[in-house]
Structure formats: structure tokens, C-alpha cells
């Protein structure tokens, strides 16, 4: 008679321990989820503040922000990112691009910015880098580009089309 009671107590203890572990796991996940949500909210707030600041600056200078494009890393697992701001202005276009966390180019390599339209790429210029961060300004004709990308080219001078690997890319809206 004592043996079934002992077995019952062991089962109850095991179930109690399992429940406590489950509660602890759920609490841990809840805390991490809140942390991720808070980080996402902060990032969203930072992006909104940047958008407002740039918009305000450009509006006071007589320009209108047409698009803000998130530049995403092409390589899986890369931390590289960027932001491009397209400014409308009649038949001309201005683009301000910032990139960060790019690995330093090796030897004679350089990062180049390209605009893509209907299967062809137009070289916008070389992205100057310092400590993994680069800033670039482009002024040109307002064509109907569908994509912006940054490549790592084998030299500081680019040819008529990219031959290096794409490191950042962003899609433009029509």
C-alpha cells in the first residue's frame, strides 16, 4: 500500500518540477520578447526621427523627399546595412546614401554605387569608406530606376557594368 502512494508522490513531484520549469521557460521567453519588442520600437522611433529630421532639412532647403530606401545586406548573416534618401527635383534626382558595418575593402578594391533600370546598371560613383562607414551623394537625371546597389569592385575605377559582388541592395518604388 505504501508503494503506490510513494509512486504517486514521485509523479506529483516530477509534474510539479516540470510545471515550474515550464513557467520559468515561459517567463524567460516573455522577458526576451519584450526586450526584442522594445528594441524594435526604439529602432522604429530612431528611423522616424531620422526621417523627420532629413525631411525637415530638405523641405527648408526647398527639396522634397521622394523615397527613403532601406539598403539590405546581400550576404546572409552580414550586419551591413544602409539607407538611401531620394530627393525629387523636376528632371533631376539627388540621392544621399549612407552605409555602415561594411568590411574594409582589400588592396585596390573599392565600393561602388549603382542604379539599375530595365536590365542595365548605371554607375553612380565610388562610395568613400572610413571605419566601415560610408556616405555618398549623387546628382543626375531622374530616370525610372528600380534598384540601388553597392558592389565591391576590384579597383577604385569602375567599368560600364558591375563585375564585383553585390554587398548592399535596395528596391525603389515606382
Secondary structure, DSSP 4 states (H G I P E B T S, - for coil): -HHHHHHHHHHHHHHHHHHHHHHHHHHHHHHHHHHHHHHHHHHHHHHHHHHHHHHHHHHHTT-EEEEEEEEEESSTT---EEEEEEEEETTEEEEEEEEESPPPPPTT-EEEEEEEETTEEEEEEEE-EETTEEEEEEEEE-----EEEEEEESSSS--SS--SEEEEEEEPP-
